[in-house]
């Protein structure tokens, strides 16, 4: 079994528009977990920055 050459890997593949991709049983849950693991820390950091801004605003203008 030989490895594919770089030219073969970079060449465009024919795509059949009639072919439909189907998700397997656990794919949606895996996608959901991946999305949460990406967006939750970003959301948490944004909330922390907003809370810090509110805290500093309240303490400065009190």
Order of alpha helices (4+ residues) and beta strands (2+ residues): alpha-alpha
